[in-house]
């Protein structure tokens, strides 16, 4: 199979993109992305992690940040 274009982005509750975690190609299968966030980049609140594959929204995860 050909690699798939993948984009993983964190947005705040208003939809503003805060950080692109990954943008590139991945082969089919299980992939692992370790997440180490800068505490100064995120204040307490609700964020969303959007995963797109081939420019289609595949999943949205909710991230709660509590300080």
VENTA-V772399 format. One line per field, one symbol per residue. ss: DSSP state (a for helix, b for strand, c for the rest). phi: phi as a letter, one per 30 degrees, with the letter a starting at -180 (. if undefined). burial: + if it has 24 or more other ideal C-beta (glycine too) atoms within 12 Angstrom, else -. A space follows every 10 residues. Layout:
# VENTA-V772399
ss=???
phi=???
burial=???
This chain:
# VENTA-V772399
ss=cccbbbbbbb bbccccbbbb bbbbbbcccc cccccccccc ccccbbbbbb bbbccbbbbb bbbbbcc
phi=.ddcdbbbbc bdddjddcac dablcbddkd bbbdcbcddd dbcelcbbcc ccbhicdcab ccbccbc
burial=-----+++++ +------++- +----+---- ---------- ------++++ ++-------- --+----
